Amino acid sequence: MKNVCISENNCQKLSCGLCCTKIKNFGVTLGNTVILEDINLHIHCGELTAIIGPNGAGKSTLIKALLGELPHTGTLEYVQAQKGAFQTPVMGYVPQNLNLDSTSPTSVLDLFLSCNSRFPAWLIRRKNEVEKVKEKLAAVKAQHLIDRRLGALSGGELQRVLLALALDPVPDMLLLDEPVSGIDQNGMELFYQTVSSLRRDYDLTIILVSHDLDMVRRYADRVVLLNRTILKVGSPDEVLQSQAFYDTFSLRWQKQNNTRGDKG
């Protein structure tokens, strides 16, 4: 991974030679209900930022707002060293799940070609396009799935296929919304290892929504505790051991027990 810049001023001047993303004064209101307010984040490329919080905290809403699927206040600013000006970032997205007809004959290759080719997937399969699909799948250790029916994939296999699809083209920001929900432990571990490798290889800005605090602790660079607004930002240990975390999840008794254990 490249070195990240250490201050917002440095990022503005791009003296660090990297890209950075600023989420400024983000808010989402649906009807009369405030879902999110006063969201401010500063994220560097090459960082994996995990968003945690209780159910209904607005985590998935934030992802949808960043994708432009929901109206919002505030701005998303992305600047890259080579271009030196704010621009609209290319975004990749992996949803929590994908509704599929399990009886459909559609294969993994069909899915990629239908998304990227001007021709019907069943009509023309250009060799160079097939090779590109193989390369994208290889990046997530899923090249062996290219001819598999989508309905025959396990949960973990499908999420890796969707991850490969989100890398075509390679995005500036990769948004992952509970991507391992319902996946077994082995599949979950492989998915996070793959994401971690992609972060290093492509210097991706990754925003991950997750309830799995063990995986967050192991793989995230920074953690954002969200409950309608940002309650705490810091390293995994800083956030997961903070008073705000224990208060949010009503774990005061656990903090007391941990404190007693440390003293003993």
Secondary structure, 3 states (H helix, E strand, C coil): CCCCCCCHHHHHHCCCCCCEEEEEEEEEEECCEEEEEEEEEEEECCCEEEEECCCCCCHHHHHHHHHCCCCCEEEEEEECCCCCCEECCCEEEECCCCCCCCCCCCEHHHHHHHHHCCCCCCCCCCHHHHHHHHHHHHHCCCHHHCCCEHHHCCHHHHHHHHHHHHCCCCCCEEEEECCCCCCCHHHHHHHHHHHHHHHHHHCCEEEEECCCHHHHHHHCCEEEEECCCEEEEECHHHHHCCHHHHHHCCCHHHHHHHHHHHHC
